[in-house]
Amino acid sequence: MLLNTGDYRERARRKLPRGLFEYIDRGTEDELALSRLRSSLDSVVLRPSVLSGHARREPGTTLFGRRFPTPLVIAPTALAGLVAHNGELKLARAAAALGIPFSVSTQSVTTIEEIRRAAQDATLWFQLYVWRDRTLTADLLKRVRACDCECLVVTADTQMSPNREYNQRNGFGIPFKPTLRNLVDMAVHPRWLLGVMLRYMLAGGVPTYGHYPAEYRSAITRANVQEAVRLETNLSWGDVKRLRDEWPGKLVVKGVLSIEDAELALAVGVDGVVVSAHGGRNLDCLPSTASCLSAIAEAFGDRMTILADSGVRRGTDVLKYLAMGAQGVMLGRLPLWGLAAGDEEGASSVLAMMLREMDTAMGLLGVADIAALRSPARWGIEAQH
Ligand SMILES: Cc1cc2nc3c(=O)[nH]c(=O)nc-3n(C[C@H](O)[C@H](O)[C@H](O)COP(=O)(O)O)c2cc1C
């Protein structure tokens, strides 16, 4: 039975090759940031308003001046297309059915054009990793614009490739290099091998990073990702300012954890920030989202949209970030576990489960809407024993 996100994670663990599962699931180095995300969220408590007389709860929110039926956003996740065949299309459709924006990663398997074609009513956002060759980056942005993406999410916290030792042990990497270990790993997960990898191979070859320009696109089996499409390591606020001048839609910087950086983001004209510890996957000494969010929201929440992510596993985790001042909450691993566990239907059902958990908790808290949650009086910190 799939009754909570832990159940979905466990099913995903059984279905996916270990290298892929750990790539999704784990953190970085000693995984302290990952466990800090859990312990920080667990120590947040929400205070109820009893006997408030509300019969219905309304979870809608406003992001960038537009009303959405839920505060959830699907976070950008690279290679979601490896979790299920056409995984990104399935996530986009599952999200669209619930009115949830779907953030397409620069490093998705399927291109933004194909995703737009398959999910015409989806609200698509695009996450940008800036490539060293800025002309290629500009070309990519033109494609993104043509696909009616409302929001550009510039990831600011991944200027170096993080130290994820388990990927090395598992032989999981881009470009993919076949080793005895990862070949055996795939062979002992035949459902994934036949249902995902083989289907891609029959349709045209080993899956690649779909957005990488044709002349640079390396099949995952090839040796080098070319220099021009390496991620830029010296990205600065000046680059975000230039993007602001070029990009006509909403612009968000993802990975902000300090008041000072939020101030700089506002100064270059962004529409919002994602307060994010990148799911504990990048820098192991990062503070948790929960410890940074309220100060940033308090200082800037009236001047830009504040989103939050990292570590959400329960509907109550979403409510905690909202109470601390976020207007929307991104989910990274959960939709991937849903997709692995049950394909498009699994992604839909894990999202629906989160909304049900949120509704139950809002009922027990006596709040009729998100606005009633977003108050410093609503939340507190209590140490876990
Ligand atoms: C498998 C995987 C791939 C990711 N790829 C990207 C990416 O391409 N760009 C990005 O900005 N963030 C990426 N992230 C981070 C997510 O956008 C998000 O910040 C994080 O997963 C939130 O934490 P959660 O997984 O605990 O919800 C990735 C996360 C995962 C799990």
The ligand as a Gaussian input file, in Angstrom:
#p B3LYP/6-31G(d) Opt

LIG

0 1
 C       17.409000      14.000000      -8.931000
 C       17.466000      15.473000      -8.709000
 C       17.922000      16.298000      -9.718000
 C       17.955000      17.676000      -9.533000
 N       18.316000      18.481000     -10.573000
 C       18.235000      19.823000     -10.433000
 C       18.469000      20.673000     -11.553000
 O       18.713000      20.217000     -12.668000
 N       18.400000      22.013000     -11.348000
 C       18.098000      22.559000     -10.118000
 O       18.052000      23.775000      -9.975000
 N       17.847000      21.765000      -9.065000
 C       17.895000      20.421000      -9.190000
 N       17.597000      19.620000      -8.123000
 C       17.178000      20.233000      -6.845000
 C       15.673000      20.431000      -6.798000
 O       15.258000      21.390000      -7.731000
 C       15.214000      20.887000      -5.413000
 O       15.892000      22.052000      -5.030000
 C       15.396000      19.822000      -4.333000
 O       15.238000      18.528000      -4.852000
 C       14.392000      20.044000      -3.223000
 O       14.530000      19.113000      -2.209000
 P       13.601000      17.810000      -2.094000
 O       14.084000      16.849000      -3.113000
 O       13.887000      17.350000      -0.694000
 O       12.178000      18.241000      -2.316000
 C       17.561000      18.230000      -8.286000
 C       17.100000      17.390000      -7.268000
 C       17.045000      16.031000      -7.473000
 C       16.516000      15.167000      -6.369000

